[in-house]
Amino acid sequence: MSLFDLPEGSWETWTEEQCVEALFNARWPDGFRCPRCSYAHYSVIKSRKYPLYVCASCRHQTSVTAGTVFHGTRTPLRMWFRAMIWLVAEATSVELSDILGVTYKTAWLIGHKLRDALTQEANEQYLSGVVAVTGGIYGWRRASSSLVMEPTDEPVAIGGTMEGDEEVREIKMEHLNKRVAGSSRLISRNAQMAFSDFHVSEHAKVVRAFPYFGMNKLAPLSAALMHTLRWFDRTLQGIGPKHLQAYLNHQSFVFNIAKKESKVVPYMLRLCATSDRITYRKLTRQAS
């Protein structure tokens, strides 16, 4: 029986050896292939923290974490596995620090590395079928009734694959460039088209509508966006523009994984095994 056939909660108690085995299978689902020459046969050196796999053809050495999100990590894999579960449970970095028993900096870095894997996947996928597109403003002060964008406003577009008028099957959200969004707090046609160009399949049927018009299709989509923006304020006490897109991708994943009813750890692990890592330096230097 595969480790992934076990109940989701059991992954909380996995040993480091079980986590290594699971990562190996996620990285090489059809059996080991040398990352340099693709040869299938190898020997193992077990004198390190993680086994080294030595290609029998070119003698290239690789570890199970090399070239993955976990590359160079000093945090045990079992901590990462637990973090995957709690990420979907929307744990904050402070909560994750307490749960894992690590420093806030380590918890923050783990969370952002996992979110970056979600971002890499999101950048390669497109919405299809009947897609509705609308948007909103993050940072809109409730006391303000002006429809003119303010400096602290961050425009956000959301698109969703619809099933009828009441059900959203899958969503994607984007922190819009203010030059694209325009000066109005109502999402512009240009912004909707720009979102569609990057995130919607060319074969999809796109329903674009301004807020307050055509609300039958937009109501469930707007509700998903409002839930996300309120969660940012209530749980995280706000997010700056630098990391807003990463958290939008996180919330899209939480929404979509619930709709797919997929197991969290296998899904996340496959992403982490096939995604490049992002460094702390790059995370803290990303342009806002």
Secondary structure, DSSP 8 states (H G I E B T S, - for coil): --GGGS-GGGGGG--HHHHHHHHHHHH-TTS---TTT----EEEE-SSSS-EEEETTT--EEESSTTSTTTT--S-HHHHHHHHHHHHTT--HHHHHHHHT--HHHHHHHHHHHHHHHHHHHTT--B-SEEEEEEEEET--TT----B--TT-EEEEEEEEEETTTEEEEEEEEE--HHHH-SBSS--HHHHHHHHHHHB-TTSEEEE--TTSSHHHHHHHHHHHHHHHHHHHHHHS---HHHHHHHHHHHHHHHHHHHHT--HHHHHHHHHHHS----HHHHHH---
